[in-house]
């Protein structure tokens, strides 16, 4: 988890600049738990998952198309996040942001 916090602080500082360390820890724990539902467990894939949570919505994975891609058992779980990125549109991401659920944090 420390690696993920360091990654976010150094590589995605605009996403976490206003988040205190203790809250970031909670965000990371929540993101790991959400990603685990899709068997995502590599640090690199988790970092992307967390970045999507922070950049768009903490519940981005509930969007029907995204959920389908992240749940596709024909793909290796940690490859699904890249596939999701390749197969989503600006419209999908606008829908994700419109469905932002603060309680998902």
Biopython code that builds the backbone (N, CA, C, O; Angstrom):
import numpy as np
from Bio.PDB.StructureBuilder import StructureBuilder

atoms = [
    (1, "UNK", "N", (0.813, -1.184, 0.000)),
    (1, "UNK", "CA", (0.000, 0.000, 0.000)),
    (1, "UNK", "C", (0.866, 1.261, 0.000)),
    (1, "UNK", "O", (0.515, 2.260, -0.627)),
    (2, "UNK", "N", (1.965, 1.209, 0.687)),
    (2, "UNK", "CA", (2.875, 2.352, 0.705)),
    (2, "UNK", "C", (3.357, 2.676, -0.708)),
    (2, "UNK", "O", (3.497, 3.844, -1.070)),
    (3, "UNK", "N", (3.611, 1.629, -1.506)),
    (3, "UNK", "CA", (4.029, 1.842, -2.894)),
    (3, "UNK", "C", (2.964, 2.600, -3.681)),
    (3, "UNK", "O", (3.283, 3.483, -4.478)),
    (4, "UNK", "N", (1.705, 2.253, -3.455)),
    (4, "UNK", "CA", (0.618, 2.927, -4.165)),
    (4, "UNK", "C", (0.506, 4.384, -3.733)),
    (4, "UNK", "O", (0.291, 5.262, -4.568)),
    (5, "UNK", "N", (0.648, 4.645, -2.457)),
    (5, "UNK", "CA", (0.603, 6.028, -1.973)),
    (5, "UNK", "C", (1.755, 6.828, -2.569)),
    (5, "UNK", "O", (1.560, 7.956, -3.021)),
    (6, "UNK", "N", (2.950, 6.253, -2.572)),
    (6, "UNK", "CA", (4.101, 6.939, -3.156)),
    (6, "UNK", "C", (3.905, 7.182, -4.643)),
    (6, "UNK", "O", (4.229, 8.256, -5.150)),
    (7, "UNK", "N", (3.373, 6.185, -5.341)),
    (7, "UNK", "CA", (3.108, 6.341, -6.773)),
    (7, "UNK", "C", (2.151, 7.510, -7.011)),
    (7, "UNK", "O", (2.417, 8.385, -7.835)),
    (8, "UNK", "N", (1.045, 7.512, -6.287)),
    (8, "UNK", "CA", (0.057, 8.566, -6.481)),
    (8, "UNK", "C", (0.631, 9.938, -6.136)),
    (8, "UNK", "O", (0.365, 10.918, -6.833)),
    (9, "UNK", "N", (1.409, 10.008, -5.073)),
    (9, "UNK", "CA", (1.982, 11.296, -4.656)),
    (9, "UNK", "C", (3.025, 11.803, -5.659)),
    (9, "UNK", "O", (3.161, 13.012, -5.846)),
    (10, "UNK", "N", (3.760, 10.890, -6.304)),
    (10, "UNK", "CA", (4.815, 11.326, -7.219)),
    (10, "UNK", "C", (4.373, 11.377, -8.676)),
    (10, "UNK", "O", (4.789, 12.274, -9.409)),
    (11, "UNK", "N", (3.544, 10.438, -9.109)),
    (11, "UNK", "CA", (3.161, 10.345, -10.526)),
    (11, "UNK", "C", (1.805, 10.976, -10.845)),
    (11, "UNK", "O", (1.545, 11.342, -11.991)),
    (12, "UNK", "N", (0.946, 11.103, -9.839)),
    (12, "UNK", "CA", (-0.393, 11.664, -10.039)),
    (12, "UNK", "C", (-0.682, 12.707, -8.950)),
    (12, "UNK", "O", (-1.752, 12.678, -8.343)),
    (13, "UNK", "N", (0.249, 13.618, -8.699)),
    (13, "UNK", "CA", (0.076, 14.531, -7.555)),
    (13, "UNK", "C", (-1.181, 15.387, -7.626)),
    (13, "UNK", "O", (-1.737, 15.754, -6.591)),
    (14, "UNK", "N", (-1.630, 15.707, -8.822)),
    (14, "UNK", "CA", (-2.835, 16.528, -8.950)),
    (14, "UNK", "C", (-4.080, 15.816, -8.423)),
    (14, "UNK", "O", (-5.063, 16.464, -8.065)),
    (15, "UNK", "N", (-4.036, 14.493, -8.375)),
    (15, "UNK", "CA", (-5.184, 13.724, -7.897)),
    (15, "UNK", "C", (-5.247, 13.637, -6.380)),
    (15, "UNK", "O", (-6.323, 13.456, -5.810)),
    (16, "UNK", "N", (-4.092, 13.766, -5.721)),
    (16, "UNK", "CA", (-4.045, 13.513, -4.277)),
    (16, "UNK", "C", (-3.502, 14.685, -3.459)),
    (16, "UNK", "O", (-3.341, 14.561, -2.245)),
    (17, "UNK", "N", (-3.223, 15.802, -4.094)),
    (17, "UNK", "CA", (-2.593, 16.937, -3.412)),
    (17, "UNK", "C", (-3.388, 17.400, -2.192)),
    (17, "UNK", "O", (-2.798, 17.802, -1.189)),
    (18, "UNK", "N", (-4.707, 17.350, -2.264)),
    (18, "UNK", "CA", (-5.545, 17.849, -1.174)),
    (18, "UNK", "C", (-6.009, 16.760, -0.212)),
    (18, "UNK", "O", (-6.861, 17.003, 0.642)),
    (19, "UNK", "N", (-5.452, 15.565, -0.351)),
    (19, "UNK", "CA", (-5.874, 14.448, 0.495)),
    (19, "UNK", "C", (-4.815, 14.202, 1.567)),
    (19, "UNK", "O", (-3.677, 13.865, 1.239)),
    (20, "UNK", "N", (-5.172, 14.365, 2.846)),
    (20, "UNK", "CA", (-4.217, 14.070, 3.918)),
    (20, "UNK", "C", (-3.803, 12.596, 3.900)),
    (20, "UNK", "O", (-4.537, 11.743, 3.403)),
    (21, "UNK", "N", (-2.635, 12.313, 4.441)),
    (21, "UNK", "CA", (-2.061, 10.956, 4.397)),
    (21, "UNK", "C", (-3.004, 9.906, 4.957)),
    (21, "UNK", "O", (-3.155, 8.839, 4.361)),
    (22, "UNK", "N", (-3.646, 10.185, 6.094)),
    (22, "UNK", "CA", (-4.538, 9.181, 6.686)),
    (22, "UNK", "C", (-5.758, 8.923, 5.804)),
    (22, "UNK", "O", (-6.220, 7.786, 5.707)),
    (23, "UNK", "N", (-6.284, 9.964, 5.162)),
    (23, "UNK", "CA", (-7.412, 9.785, 4.252)),
    (23, "UNK", "C", (-6.982, 9.056, 2.986)),
    (23, "UNK", "O", (-7.732, 8.235, 2.458)),
    (24, "UNK", "N", (-5.782, 9.348, 2.498)),
    (24, "UNK", "CA", (-5.286, 8.655, 1.309)),
    (24, "UNK", "C", (-5.161, 7.164, 1.586)),
    (24, "UNK", "O", (-5.448, 6.336, 0.721)),
    (25, "UNK", "N", (-4.738, 6.836, 2.780)),
    (25, "UNK", "CA", (-4.651, 5.427, 3.167)),
    (25, "UNK", "C", (-6.021, 4.760, 3.078)),
    (25, "UNK", "O", (-6.138, 3.638, 2.586)),
    (26, "UNK", "N", (-7.052, 5.448, 3.551)),
    (26, "UNK", "CA", (-8.415, 4.906, 3.468)),
    (26, "UNK", "C", (-8.867, 4.769, 2.012)),
    (26, "UNK", "O", (-9.492, 3.776, 1.641)),
    (27, "UNK", "N", (-8.548, 5.766, 1.195)),
    (27, "UNK", "CA", (-8.893, 5.730, -0.228)),
    (27, "UNK", "C", (-8.232, 4.523, -0.892)),
    (27, "UNK", "O", (-8.866, 3.805, -1.664)),
    (28, "UNK", "N", (-6.969, 4.310, -0.589)),
    (28, "UNK", "CA", (-6.233, 3.189, -1.180)),
    (28, "UNK", "C", (-6.819, 1.860, -0.722)),
    (28, "UNK", "O", (-6.998, 0.953, -1.534)),
    (29, "UNK", "N", (-7.117, 1.736, 0.561)),
    (29, "UNK", "CA", (-7.729, 0.489, 1.057)),
    (29, "UNK", "C", (-9.055, 0.224, 0.348)),
    (29, "UNK", "O", (-9.335, -0.904, -0.057)),
    (30, "UNK", "N", (-9.863, 1.264, 0.202)),
    (30, "UNK", "CA", (-11.146, 1.117, -0.478)),
    (30, "UNK", "C", (-10.940, 0.721, -1.940)),
    (30, "UNK", "O", (-11.634, -0.157, -2.454)),
    (31, "UNK", "N", (-9.988, 1.369, -2.603)),
    (31, "UNK", "CA", (-9.709, 1.042, -4.004)),
    (31, "UNK", "C", (-9.234, -0.386, -4.180)),
    (31, "UNK", "O", (-9.642, -1.073, -5.116)),
    (32, "UNK", "N", (-8.375, -0.830, -3.282)),
    (32, "UNK", "CA", (-7.892, -2.214, -3.339)),
    (32, "UNK", "C", (-9.060, -3.182, -3.168)),
    (32, "UNK", "O", (-9.145, -4.191, -3.870)),
    (33, "UNK", "N", (-9.958, -2.873, -2.236)),
    (33, "UNK", "CA", (-11.119, -3.746, -2.007)),
    (33, "UNK", "C", (-12.030, -3.773, -3.231)),
    (33, "UNK", "O", (-12.530, -4.832, -3.611)),
    (34, "UNK", "N", (-12.246, -2.611, -3.849)),
    (34, "UNK", "CA", (-13.096, -2.568, -5.044)),
    (34, "UNK", "C", (-12.436, -3.340, -6.187)),
    (34, "UNK", "O", (-13.101, -4.106, -6.884)),
    (35, "UNK", "N", (-11.145, -3.142, -6.377)),
    (35, "UNK", "CA", (-10.418, -3.827, -7.451)),
    (35, "UNK", "C", (-10.390, -5.335, -7.229)),
    (35, "UNK", "O", (-10.392, -6.107, -8.188)),
    (36, "UNK", "N", (-10.364, -5.751, -5.976)),
    (36, "UNK", "CA", (-10.325, -7.185, -5.658)),
    (36, "UNK", "C", (-11.574, -7.908, -6.160)),
    (36, "UNK", "O", (-11.529, -9.106, -6.437)),
    (37, "UNK", "N", (-12.685, -7.184, -6.277)),
    (37, "UNK", "CA", (-13.915, -7.797, -6.809)),
    (37, "UNK", "C", (-13.711, -8.284, -8.239)),
    (37, "UNK", "O", (-14.436, -9.153, -8.723)),
    (38, "UNK", "N", (-12.711, -7.708, -8.904)),
    (38, "UNK", "CA", (-12.404, -8.081, -10.291)),
    (38, "UNK", "C", (-11.096, -8.864, -10.376)),
    (38, "UNK", "O", (-10.571, -9.088, -11.467)),
    (39, "UNK", "N", (-10.578, -9.275, -9.237)),
    (39, "UNK", "CA", (-9.316, -10.020, -9.123)),
    (39, "UNK", "C", (-8.116, -9.211, -9.597)),
    (39, "UNK", "O", (-7.106, -9.785, -10.007)),
    (40, "UNK", "N", (-8.213, -7.904, -9.545)),
    (40, "UNK", "CA", (-7.098, -7.031, -9.901)),
    (40, "UNK", "C", (-6.192, -6.914, -8.683)),
    (40, "UNK", "O", (-6.640, -6.529, -7.604)),
    (41, "UNK", "N", (-4.906, -7.250, -8.862)),
    (41, "UNK", "CA", (-4.027, -7.243, -7.696)),
    (41, "UNK", "C", (-2.587, -6.818, -7.974)),
    (41, "UNK", "O", (-1.795, -6.740, -7.035)),
    (42, "UNK", "N", (-2.222, -6.545, -9.198)),
    (42, "UNK", "CA", (-0.877, -6.035, -9.469)),
    (42, "UNK", "C", (-0.818, -4.570, -9.076)),
    (42, "UNK", "O", (-1.791, -3.842, -9.270)),
    (43, "UNK", "N", (0.302, -4.126, -8.530)),
    (43, "UNK", "CA", (0.433, -2.719, -8.145)),
    (43, "UNK", "C", (0.145, -1.785, -9.317)),
    (43, "UNK", "O", (-0.532, -0.771, -9.145)),
    (44, "UNK", "N", (0.644, -2.111, -10.497)),
    (44, "UNK", "CA", (0.433, -1.230, -11.651)),
    (44, "UNK", "C", (-1.047, -1.140, -12.017)),
    (44, "UNK", "O", (-1.538, -0.060, -12.345)),
    (45, "UNK", "N", (-1.748, -2.246, -11.966)),
    (45, "UNK", "CA", (-3.182, -2.250, -12.277)),
    (45, "UNK", "C", (-3.976, -1.563, -11.175)),
    (45, "UNK", "O", (-4.937, -0.843, -11.446)),
    (46, "UNK", "N", (-3.569, -1.792, -9.931)),
    (46, "UNK", "CA", (-4.225, -1.116, -8.810)),
    (46, "UNK", "C", (-4.038, 0.394, -8.896)),
    (46, "UNK", "O", (-4.961, 1.157, -8.610)),
    (47, "UNK", "N", (-2.843, 0.824, -9.290)),
    (47, "UNK", "CA", (-2.574, 2.257, -9.420)),
    (47, "UNK", "C", (-3.493, 2.876, -10.467)),
    (47, "UNK", "O", (-4.014, 3.972, -10.259)),
    (48, "UNK", "N", (-3.696, 2.193, -11.582)),
    (48, "UNK", "CA", (-4.618, 2.692, -12.608)),
    (48, "UNK", "C", (-6.055, 2.726, -12.096)),
    (48, "UNK", "O", (-6.782, 3.694, -12.322)),
    (49, "UNK", "N", (-6.452, 1.672, -11.414)),
    (49, "UNK", "CA", (-7.800, 1.595, -10.862)),
    (49, "UNK", "C", (-8.031, 2.770, -9.913)),
    (49, "UNK", "O", (-9.057, 3.445, -9.989)),
    (50, "UNK", "N", (-7.075, 3.007, -9.024)),
    (50, "UNK", "CA", (-7.179, 4.118, -8.079)),
    (50, "UNK", "C", (-7.210, 5.462, -8.799)),
    (50, "UNK", "O", (-7.967, 6.356, -8.418)),
    (51, "UNK", "N", (-6.404, 5.605, -9.822)),
    (51, "UNK", "CA", (-6.390, 6.863, -10.577)),
    (51, "UNK", "C", (-7.761, 7.114, -11.218)),
    (51, "UNK", "O", (-8.231, 8.252, -11.237)),
    (52, "UNK", "N", (-8.399, 6.077, -11.738)),
    (52, "UNK", "CA", (-9.737, 6.246, -12.308)),
    (52, "UNK", "C", (-10.743, 6.635, -11.228)),
    (52, "UNK", "O", (-11.611, 7.477, -11.456)),
    (53, "UNK", "N", (-10.623, 6.019, -10.050)),
    (53, "UNK", "CA", (-11.504, 6.382, -8.944)),
    (53, "UNK", "C", (-11.347, 7.862, -8.596)),
    (53, "UNK", "O", (-12.334, 8.575, -8.417)),
    (54, "UNK", "N", (-10.103, 8.311, -8.504)),
    (54, "UNK", "CA", (-9.820, 9.687, -8.104)),
    (54, "UNK", "C", (-10.146, 10.691, -9.211)),
    (54, "UNK", "O", (-10.617, 11.794, -8.934)),
    (55, "UNK", "N", (-9.899, 10.315, -10.437)),
    (55, "UNK", "CA", (-10.082, 11.244, -11.555)),
    (55, "UNK", "C", (-11.549, 11.358, -11.988)),
    (55, "UNK", "O", (-11.987, 12.426, -12.416)),
    (56, "UNK", "N", (-12.308, 10.262, -11.877)),
    (56, "UNK", "CA", (-13.673, 10.274, -12.410)),
    (56, "UNK", "C", (-14.730, 10.139, -11.318)),
    (56, "UNK", "O", (-15.522, 11.055, -11.097)),
    (57, "UNK", "N", (-14.740, 8.996, -10.639)),
    (57, "UNK", "CA", (-15.727, 8.736, -9.587)),
    (57, "UNK", "C", (-15.280, 7.504, -8.806)),
    (57, "UNK", "O", (-14.737, 6.567, -9.390)),
    (58, "UNK", "N", (-15.502, 7.496, -7.504)),
    (58, "UNK", "CA", (-15.078, 6.340, -6.715)),
    (58, "UNK", "C", (-15.831, 5.065, -7.092)),
    (58, "UNK", "O", (-15.376, 3.958, -6.804)),
    (59, "UNK", "N", (-16.963, 5.227, -7.723)),
    (59, "UNK", "CA", (-17.786, 4.096, -8.150)),
    (59, "UNK", "C", (-17.762, 3.915, -9.668)),
    (59, "UNK", "O", (-18.717, 3.394, -10.244)),
    (60, "UNK", "N", (-16.672, 4.342, -10.319)),
    (60, "UNK", "CA", (-16.593, 4.262, -11.787)),
    (60, "UNK", "C", (-16.849, 2.850, -12.291)),
    (60, "UNK", "O", (-17.378, 2.657, -13.385)),
    (61, "UNK", "N", (-16.469, 1.864, -11.483)),
    (61, "UNK", "CA", (-16.588, 0.464, -11.899)),
    (61, "UNK", "C", (-18.027, -0.031, -11.923)),
    (61, "UNK", "O", (-18.275, -1.150, -12.371)),
    (62, "UNK", "N", (-18.976, 0.760, -11.459)),
    (62, "UNK", "CA", (-20.383, 0.362, -11.492)),
    (62, "UNK", "C", (-21.059, 0.696, -12.825)),
    (62, "UNK", "O", (-22.176, 0.249, -13.085)),
    (63, "UNK", "N", (-20.385, 1.476, -13.665)),
    (63, "UNK", "CA", (-20.944, 1.774, -14.991)),
    (63, "UNK", "C", (-21.086, 0.444, -15.730)),
    (63, "UNK", "O", (-20.142, -0.345, -15.743)),
    (64, "UNK", "N", (-22.235, 0.177, -16.342)),
    (64, "UNK", "CA", (-22.479, -1.145, -16.950)),
    (64, "UNK", "C", (-21.392, -1.610, -17.924)),
    (64, "UNK", "O", (-20.947, -2.756, -17.847)),
    (65, "UNK", "N", (-20.969, -0.753, -18.820)),
    (65, "UNK", "CA", (-19.946, -1.158, -19.797)),
    (65, "UNK", "C", (-18.613, -1.435, -19.101)),
    (65, "UNK", "O", (-17.942, -2.420, -19.407)),
    (66, "UNK", "N", (-18.239, -0.578, -18.183)),
    (66, "UNK", "CA", (-16.968, -0.753, -17.469)),
    (66, "UNK", "C", (-17.017, -2.008, -16.618)),
    (66, "UNK", "O", (-16.061, -2.783, -16.589)),
    (67, "UNK", "N", (-18.122, -2.207, -15.930)),
    (67, "UNK", "CA", (-18.257, -3.403, -15.098)),
    (67, "UNK", "C", (-18.152, -4.678, -15.939)),
    (67, "UNK", "O", (-17.534, -5.659, -15.524)),
    (68, "UNK", "N", (-18.756, -4.649, -17.113)),
    (68, "UNK", "CA", (-18.679, -5.809, -18.011)),
    (68, "UNK", "C", (-17.231, -6.074, -18.418)),
    (68, "UNK", "O", (-16.783, -7.221, -18.407)),
    (69, "UNK", "N", (-16.506, -5.029, -18.773)),
    (69, "UNK", "CA", (-15.109, -5.196, -19.187)),
    (69, "UNK", "C", (-14.229, -5.667, -18.029)),
    (69, "UNK", "O", (-13.362, -6.522, -18.210)),
    (70, "UNK", "N", (-14.455, -5.113, -16.853)),
    (70, "UNK", "CA", (-13.639, -5.505, -15.698)),
    (70, "UNK", "C", (-13.966, -6.909, -15.203)),
    (70, "UNK", "O", (-13.163, -7.527, -14.504)),
    (71, "UNK", "N", (-15.128, -7.407, -15.560)),
    (71, "UNK", "CA", (-15.556, -8.745, -15.123)),
    (71, "UNK", "C", (-15.342, -9.825, -16.175)),
    (71, "UNK", "O", (-15.656, -10.991, -15.933)),
    (72, "UNK", "N", (-14.821, -9.462, -17.323)),
    (72, "UNK", "CA", (-14.674, -10.394, -18.444)),
    (72, "UNK", "C", (-13.642, -11.471, -18.114)),
    (72, "UNK", "O", (-12.437, -11.221, -18.116)),
    (73, "UNK", "N", (-14.131, -12.649, -17.836)),
    (73, "UNK", "CA", (-13.253, -13.756, -17.408)),
    (73, "UNK", "C", (-12.420, -14.345, -18.541)),
    (73, "UNK", "O", (-11.585, -15.217, -18.302)),
    (74, "UNK", "N", (-12.634, -13.886, -19.756)),
    (74, "UNK", "CA", (-11.801, -14.363, -20.863)),
    (74, "UNK", "C", (-10.430, -13.695, -20.848)),
    (74, "UNK", "O", (-9.501, -14.147, -21.517)),
    (75, "UNK", "N", (-10.316, -12.617, -20.081)),
    (75, "UNK", "CA", (-9.048, -11.876, -19.994)),
    (75, "UNK", "C", (-8.394, -12.084, -18.644)),
    (75, "UNK", "O", (-9.061, -12.346, -17.644)),
    (76, "UNK", "N", (-7.082, -11.964, -18.634)),
    (76, "UNK", "CA", (-6.340, -11.972, -17.380)),
    (76, "UNK", "C", (-6.804, -10.746, -16.586)),
    (76, "UNK", "O", (-6.856, -9.648, -17.141)),
    (77, "UNK", "N", (-7.141, -10.907, -15.311)),
    (77, "UNK", "CA", (-7.720, -9.805, -14.541)),
    (77, "UNK", "C", (-6.931, -8.500, -14.586)),
    (77, "UNK", "O", (-7.526, -7.431, -14.721)),
    (78, "UNK", "N", (-5.630, -8.563, -14.476)),
    (78, "UNK", "CA", (-4.839, -7.342, -14.437)),
    (78, "UNK", "C", (-4.703, -6.672, -15.802)),
    (78, "UNK", "O", (-4.258, -5.527, -15.890)),
    (79, "UNK", "N", (-5.079, -7.371, -16.854)),
    (79, "UNK", "CA", (-5.076, -6.775, -18.194)),
    (79, "UNK", "C", (-6.396, -6.071, -18.490)),
    (79, "UNK", "O", (-6.487, -5.289, -19.436)),
    (80, "UNK", "N", (-7.401, -6.343, -17.695)),
    (80, "UNK", "CA", (-8.735, -5.803, -17.952)),
    (80, "UNK", "C", (-8.778, -4.279, -17.850)),
    (80, "UNK", "O", (-9.529, -3.634, -18.581)),
    (81, "UNK", "N", (-7.998, -3.710, -16.970)),
    (81, "UNK", "CA", (-8.045, -2.259, -16.776)),
    (81, "UNK", "C", (-7.563, -1.535, -18.034)),
    (81, "UNK", "O", (-8.125, -0.510, -18.418)),
    (82, "UNK", "N", (-6.513, -2.074, -18.678)),
    (82, "UNK", "CA", (-6.025, -1.485, -19.939)),
    (82, "UNK", "C", (-7.051, -1.680, -21.050)),
    (82, "UNK", "O", (-7.273, -0.778, -21.857)),
    (83, "UNK", "N", (-7.672, -2.844, -21.091)),
    (83, "UNK", "CA", (-8.705, -3.123, -22.090)),
    (83, "UNK", "C", (-9.887, -2.189, -21.880)),
    (83, "UNK", "O", (-10.457, -1.669, -22.839)),
    (84, "UNK", "N", (-10.249, -1.980, -20.619)),
    (84, "UNK", "CA", (-11.334, -1.061, -20.301)),
    (84, "UNK", "C", (-11.035, 0.330, -20.852)),
    (84, "UNK", "O", (-11.898, 0.962, -21.462)),
    (85, "UNK", "N", (-9.827, 0.793, -20.637)),
    (85, "UNK", "CA", (-9.435, 2.109, -21.114)),
    (85, "UNK", "C", (-9.541, 2.195, -22.639)),
    (85, "UNK", "O", (-9.983, 3.208, -23.181)),
    (86, "UNK", "N", (-9.139, 1.143, -23.312)),
    (86, "UNK", "CA", (-9.160, 1.128, -24.776)),
    (86, "UNK", "C", (-10.576, 1.069, -25.357)),
    (86, "UNK", "O", (-10.794, 1.461, -26.504)),
    (87, "UNK", "N", (-11.536, 0.582, -24.568)),
    (87, "UNK", "CA", (-12.887, 0.366, -25.092)),
    (87, "UNK", "C", (-13.942, 1.291, -24.498)),
    (87, "UNK", "O", (-15.135, 1.066, -24.701)),
    (88, "UNK", "N", (-13.535, 2.310, -23.781)),
    (88, "UNK", "CA", (-14.498, 3.266, -23.257)),
    (88, "UNK", "C", (-14.396, 4.569, -24.044)),
    (88, "UNK", "O", (-13.346, 4.914, -24.587)),
    (89, "UNK", "N", (-15.505, 5.271, -24.087)),
    (89, "UNK", "CA", (-15.587, 6.513, -24.851)),
    (89, "UNK", "C", (-15.731, 7.704, -23.903)),
    (89, "UNK", "O", (-15.947, 7.542, -22.702)),
    (90, "UNK", "N", (-15.608, 8.884, -24.465)),
    (90, "UNK", "CA", (-15.842, 10.097, -23.672)),
    (90, "UNK", "C", (-17.261, 10.091, -23.100)),
    (90, "UNK", "O", (-17.487, 10.536, -21.974)),
    (91, "UNK", "N", (-18.196, 9.594, -23.872)),
    (91, "UNK", "CA", (-19.585, 9.498, -23.405)),
    (91, "UNK", "C", (-19.675, 8.595, -22.180)),
    (91, "UNK", "O", (-20.358, 8.928, -21.211)),
    (92, "UNK", "N", (-18.992, 7.459, -22.217)),
    (92, "UNK", "CA", (-18.987, 6.554, -21.061)),
    (92, "UNK", "C", (-18.471, 7.277, -19.820)),
    (92, "UNK", "O", (-19.041, 7.154, -18.736)),
    (93, "UNK", "N", (-17.391, 8.028, -19.989)),
    (93, "UNK", "CA", (-16.779, 8.710, -18.839)),
    (93, "UNK", "C", (-17.665, 9.852, -18.338)),
    (93, "UNK", "O", (-17.690, 10.122, -17.137)),
    (94, "UNK", "N", (-18.385, 10.520, -19.224)),
    (94, "UNK", "CA", (-19.342, 11.539, -18.774)),
    (94, "UNK", "C", (-20.449, 10.881, -17.945)),
    (94, "UNK", "O", (-20.889, 11.428, -16.933)),
    (95, "UNK", "N", (-20.888, 9.706, -18.386)),
    (95, "UNK", "CA", (-21.903, 8.961, -17.626)),
    (95, "UNK", "C", (-21.363, 8.553, -16.265)),
    (95, "UNK", "O", (-22.072, 8.643, -15.262)),
    (96, "UNK", "N", (-20.118, 8.107, -16.222)),
    (96, "UNK", "CA", (-19.491, 7.738, -14.953)),
    (96, "UNK", "C", (-19.519, 8.932, -14.003)),
    (96, "UNK", "O", (-19.927, 8.806, -12.848)),
    (97, "UNK", "N", (-19.083, 10.087, -14.496)),
    (97, "UNK", "CA", (-19.015, 11.274, -13.638)),
    (97, "UNK", "C", (-20.406, 11.749, -13.209)),
    (97, "UNK", "O", (-20.570, 12.287, -12.114)),
    (98, "UNK", "N", (-21.405, 11.550, -14.074)),
    (98, "UNK", "CA", (-22.771, 11.918, -13.719)),
    (98, "UNK", "C", (-23.316, 11.008, -12.612)),
    (98, "UNK", "O", (-24.218, 11.401, -11.872)),
    (99, "UNK", "N", (-22.772, 9.804, -12.501)),
    (99, "UNK", "CA", (-23.213, 8.834, -11.484)),
    (99, "UNK", "C", (-22.319, 8.849, -10.242)),
    (99, "UNK", "O", (-22.384, 7.934, -9.421)),
    (100, "UNK", "N", (-21.497, 9.871, -10.104)),
    (100, "UNK", "CA", (-20.577, 9.987, -8.975)),
    (100, "UNK", "C", (-21.325, 9.758, -7.666)),
    (100, "UNK", "O", (-22.340, 10.402, -7.400)),
    (101, "UNK", "N", (-20.821, 8.846, -6.860)),
    (101, "UNK", "CA", (-21.449, 8.514, -5.576)),
    (101, "UNK", "C", (-20.438, 8.743, -4.461)),
    (101, "UNK", "O", (-19.534, 7.934, -4.249)),
    (102, "UNK", "N", (-20.599, 9.849, -3.756)),
    (102, "UNK", "CA", (-19.688, 10.215, -2.653)),
    (102, "UNK", "C", (-19.584, 9.105, -1.620)),
    (102, "UNK", "O", (-18.524, 8.911, -1.026)),
    (103, "UNK", "N", (-20.673, 8.374, -1.398)),
    (103, "UNK", "CA", (-20.653, 7.330, -0.374)),
    (103, "UNK", "C", (-19.780, 6.135, -0.768)),
    (103, "UNK", "O", (-19.505, 5.269, 0.063)),
    (104, "UNK", "N", (-19.348, 6.085, -2.023)),
    (104, "UNK", "CA", (-18.494, 4.974, -2.478)),
    (104, "UNK", "C", (-17.072, 5.089, -1.926)),
    (104, "UNK", "O", (-16.302, 4.131, -1.994)),
    (105, "UNK", "N", (-16.724, 6.254, -1.382)),
    (105, "UNK", "CA", (-15.401, 6.382, -0.771)),
    (105, "UNK", "C", (-15.357, 5.583, 0.506)),
    (105, "UNK", "O", (-14.328, 5.554, 1.181)),
]
sb = StructureBuilder()
sb.init_structure("model")
sb.init_model(0)
sb.init_chain("A")
sb.init_seg("    ")
for serial, (resi, resn, name, xyz) in enumerate(atoms, 1):
    if name == "N":
        sb.init_residue(resn, " ", resi, " ")
    sb.init_atom(name, np.array(xyz, "f"), 0.0, 1.0, " ", f" {name:<3s}", serial, name[0])
structure = sb.get_structure()
